[in-house]
Amino acid sequence: MNSLLSRDRTRSSQYVVFTEYELLSLVICITLDVSEYIVAILLLPVVGDLLDVFGIIMCFVLFRLIGIISLFELVPGVDVFPVFIITWLSWYFIRRRRLIW
């Protein structure tokens, strides 16, 4: 019985800890997605497309091959989805899985 209680306590005390690089890349992806929602509506479509291209380049620099996911940003109508955050989540979970194995 005591072993069950101690096991439950260790499970509940687990926290997600980000490294500085993970946190910085997450902030960049959130900034790109939020600015796309706010600024792209207010500015010309050309500026929104330039923001997409800049975000895709940043994803390739930060996440290397996994940055291919960010190419979905070029598909018309996909701007409503947070593609850069989805790219970060994919990179984060793949990276964590590699570190565990």
MIDOSE-1310 file (N, C-alpha, C; in nm, 2 decimals, decimal comma, always signed):
residues 101
mnsl	+0,08/-0,12/+0,00/+0,00/+0,00/+0,00/+0,09/+0,13/+0,00; +0,19/+0,13/+0,08/+0,28/+0,24/+0,09/+0,35/+0,26/-0,04; +0,39/+0,15/-0,11/+0,46/+0,17/-0,23/+0,37/+0,24/-0,34; +0,24/+0,21/-0,34/+0,15/+0,27/-0,43/+0,14/+0,42/-0,40
lsrd	+0,13/+0,46/-0,28/+0,13/+0,60/-0,24/+0,25/+0,67/-0,28; +0,37/+0,61/-0,26/+0,49/+0,68/-0,29/+0,51/+0,69/-0,45; +0,46/+0,59/-0,52/+0,47/+0,60/-0,66/+0,38/+0,71/-0,72; +0,26/+0,73/-0,66/+0,17/+0,83/-0,70/+0,23/+0,97/-0,68
rtrs	+0,30/+0,98/-0,57/+0,36/+1,11/-0,53/+0,47/+1,15/-0,63; +0,54/+1,05/-0,67/+0,65/+1,08/-0,77/+0,59/+1,12/-0,91; +0,48/+1,06/-0,94/+0,42/+1,09/-1,07/+0,36/+1,23/-1,07; +0,30/+1,27/-0,96/+0,24/+1,40/-0,95/+0,34/+1,52/-0,93
sqyv	+0,47/+1,48/-0,89/+0,57/+1,59/-0,87/+0,66/+1,61/-1,00; +0,62/+1,55/-1,11/+0,70/+1,57/-1,23/+0,66/+1,70/-1,30; +0,76/+1,77/-1,33/+0,74/+1,90/-1,40/+0,80/+1,90/-1,54; +0,75/+1,98/-1,63/+0,81/+2,00/-1,76/+0,91/+2,11/-1,74
vfte	+1,03/+2,09/-1,77/+1,14/+2,19/-1,77/+1,19/+2,21/-1,90; +1,19/+2,33/-1,95/+1,24/+2,37/-2,08/+1,38/+2,42/-2,07; +1,47/+2,39/-2,17/+1,60/+2,45/-2,18/+1,58/+2,59/-2,23; +1,69/+2,66/-2,23/+1,68/+2,80/-2,28/+1,66/+2,80/-2,43
yell	+1,72/+2,71/-2,50/+1,70/+2,70/-2,64/+1,55/+2,67/-2,68; +1,50/+2,57/-2,60/+1,36/+2,53/-2,63/+1,26/+2,65/-2,60; +1,29/+2,72/-2,49/+1,20/+2,83/-2,45/+1,21/+2,95/-2,55; +1,33/+2,98/-2,60/+1,36/+3,08/-2,69/+1,29/+3,05/-2,83
slvi	+1,30/+2,93/-2,87/+1,24/+2,89/-3,00/+1,09/+2,89/-2,99; +1,03/+2,85/-2,87/+0,89/+2,86/-2,85/+0,84/+3,00/-2,85; +0,91/+3,09/-2,79/+0,87/+3,23/-2,79/+0,88/+3,29/-2,94; +0,98/+3,25/-3,01/+0,98/+3,29/-3,15/+0,86/+3,24/-3,23
citl	+0,83/+3,11/-3,21/+0,72/+3,06/-3,29/+0,58/+3,12/-3,24; +0,57/+3,15/-3,12/+0,44/+3,21/-3,07/+0,44/+3,35/-3,13; +0,55/+3,42/-3,13/+0,55/+3,56/-3,18/+0,52/+3,56/-3,33; +0,57/+3,46/-3,41/+0,54/+3,46/-3,55/+0,39/+3,43/-3,57
dvse	+0,33/+3,34/-3,50/+0,19/+3,30/-3,52/+0,10/+3,42/-3,47; +0,13/+3,48/-3,36/+0,05/+3,59/-3,31/+0,06/+3,71/-3,40; +0,18/+3,74/-3,45/+0,19/+3,85/-3,54/+0,12/+3,83/-3,67; +0,12/+3,70/-3,71/+0,05/+3,67/-3,84/-0,10/+3,69/-3,82
yiva	-0,16/+3,66/-3,70/-0,30/+3,68/-3,68/-0,33/+3,83/-3,67; -0,25/+3,91/-3,61/-0,27/+4,05/-3,58/-0,23/+4,14/-3,70; -0,10/+4,12/-3,74/-0,05/+4,22/-3,84/-0,09/+4,18/-3,98; -0,11/+4,06/-4,02/-0,14/+4,02/-4,15/-0,28/+4,07/-4,19
illl	-0,37/+4,09/-4,10/-0,50/+4,14/-4,13/-0,49/+4,29/-4,16; -0,41/+4,36/-4,09/-0,40/+4,50/-4,10/-0,31/+4,55/-4,22; -0,22/+4,47/-4,26/-0,13/+4,51/-4,37/-0,16/+4,45/-4,50; -0,09/+4,48/-4,60/-0,11/+4,43/-4,74/-0,08/+4,28/-4,74
pvvg	-0,14/+4,20/-4,83/-0,11/+4,06/-4,83/+0,04/+4,03/-4,86; +0,11/+4,11/-4,93/+0,25/+4,09/-4,96/+0,33/+4,09/-4,83; +0,30/+4,17/-4,74/+0,37/+4,17/-4,61/+0,34/+4,05/-4,53; +0,22/+4,00/-4,54/+0,19/+3,87/-4,47/+0,26/+3,76/-4,53
dlld	+0,28/+3,76/-4,66/+0,36/+3,65/-4,73/+0,50/+3,66/-4,69; +0,56/+3,78/-4,68/+0,70/+3,80/-4,64/+0,72/+3,75/-4,50; +0,62/+3,77/-4,41/+0,62/+3,72/-4,27/+0,62/+3,57/-4,27; +0,54/+3,51/-4,36/+0,54/+3,36/-4,37/+0,68/+3,31/-4,42
vfgi	+0,74/+3,37/-4,52/+0,87/+3,32/-4,57/+0,97/+3,34/-4,46; +0,97/+3,45/-4,38/+1,06/+3,47/-4,27/+1,04/+3,36/-4,17; +0,92/+3,33/-4,14/+0,89/+3,23/-4,04/+0,94/+3,09/-4,08; +0,92/+3,06/-4,21/+0,97/+2,93/-4,26/+1,12/+2,92/-4,26
imcf	+1,19/+3,03/-4,29/+1,33/+3,03/-4,28/+1,38/+3,01/-4,13; +1,31/+3,08/-4,04/+1,34/+3,07/-3,90/+1,32/+2,92/-3,85; +1,21/+2,86/-3,90/+1,19/+2,72/-3,86/+1,30/+2,63/-3,91; +1,34/+2,65/-4,04/+1,45/+2,57/-4,09/+1,58/+2,59/-4,01
vlfr	+1,60/+2,71/-3,97/+1,73/+2,74/-3,89/+1,72/+2,68/-3,76; +1,60/+2,69/-3,69/+1,59/+2,64/-3,55/+1,57/+2,49/-3,55; +1,49/+2,43/-3,64/+1,45/+2,30/-3,62/+1,51/+2,20/-3,73; +1,58/+2,26/-3,82/+1,64/+2,18/-3,93/+1,54/+2,11/-4,02
ligi	+1,55/+1,98/-4,03/+1,46/+1,90/-4,12/+1,32/+1,91/-4,08; +1,29/+1,92/-3,95/+1,15/+1,92/-3,90/+1,08/+2,05/-3,94; +1,16/+2,15/-3,98/+1,11/+2,28/-4,03/+1,03/+2,26/-4,16; +1,03/+2,14/-4,22/+0,95/+2,12/-4,34/+0,80/+2,14/-4,31
islf	+0,76/+2,11/-4,19/+0,62/+2,12/-4,15/+0,57/+2,26/-4,17; +0,66/+2,36/-4,15/+0,62/+2,50/-4,16/+0,59/+2,54/-4,31; +0,63/+2,46/-4,40/+0,59/+2,49/-4,54/+0,44/+2,49/-4,57; +0,37/+2,43/-4,48/+0,22/+2,43/-4,49/+0,17/+2,57/-4,48
elvp	+0,25/+2,66/-4,43/+0,21/+2,80/-4,42/+0,19/+2,87/-4,56; +0,25/+2,81/-4,66/+0,23/+2,86/-4,79/+0,10/+2,82/-4,86; +0,03/+2,72/-4,80/-0,09/+2,67/-4,86/-0,20/+2,78/-4,83; -0,28/+2,82/-4,93/-0,38/+2,92/-4,90/-0,49/+2,86/-4,81
gvdv	-0,53/+2,94/-4,71/-0,63/+2,91/-4,61/-0,58/+2,84/-4,49; -0,45/+2,81/-4,48/-0,40/+2,74/-4,37/-0,35/+2,84/-4,26; -0,36/+2,97/-4,29/-0,32/+3,07/-4,20/-0,39/+3,08/-4,07; -0,51/+3,01/-4,07/-0,59/+3,01/-3,94/-0,53/+2,92/-3,84
fpvf	-0,45/+2,82/-3,88/-0,39/+2,73/-3,79/-0,25/+2,78/-3,74; -0,21/+2,76/-3,62/-0,08/+2,80/-3,57/+0,03/+2,70/-3,62; +0,07/+2,72/-3,74/+0,16/+2,62/-3,80/+0,30/+2,62/-3,74; +0,34/+2,74/-3,70/+0,48/+2,75/-3,64/+0,48/+2,69/-3,50
iitw	+0,37/+2,70/-3,42/+0,36/+2,63/-3,29/+0,35/+2,48/-3,31; +0,28/+2,44/-3,41/+0,27/+2,29/-3,44/+0,41/+2,24/-3,48; +0,48/+2,32/-3,55/+0,62/+2,28/-3,59/+0,70/+2,26/-3,46; +0,69/+2,36/-3,37/+0,77/+2,36/-3,25/+0,73/+2,23/-3,17
lswy	+0,60/+2,21/-3,15/+0,55/+2,09/-3,08/+0,61/+1,96/-3,14; +0,61/+1,95/-3,27/+0,66/+1,83/-3,33/+0,81/+1,82/-3,30; +0,88/+1,93/-3,32/+1,02/+1,92/-3,29/+1,05/+1,89/-3,14; +0,97/+1,94/-3,05/+1,00/+1,92/-2,91/+0,97/+1,77/-2,87
firr	+0,86/+1,72/-2,92/+0,83/+1,58/-2,88/+0,92/+1,48/-2,95; +0,97/+1,51/-3,07/+1,06/+1,42/-3,14/+1,20/+1,43/-3,06; +1,24/+1,55/-3,02/+1,36/+1,57/-2,95/+1,36/+1,50/-2,82; +1,25/+1,51/-2,74/+1,24/+1,45/-2,61/+1,24/+1,29/-2,63
rrli	+1,18/+1,24/-2,73/+1,18/+1,10/-2,75/+1,32/+1,05/-2,78; +1,39/+1,12/-2,86/+1,53/+1,08/-2,89/+1,62/+1,09/-2,76; +1,59/+1,19/-2,67/+1,67/+1,20/-2,55/+1,64/+1,08/-2,46; +1,52/+1,04/-2,46/+1,48/+0,93/-2,37/+1,54/+0,80/-2,41
w	+1,54/+0,77/-2,54/+1,59/+0,65/-2,60/+1,74/+0,66/-2,60
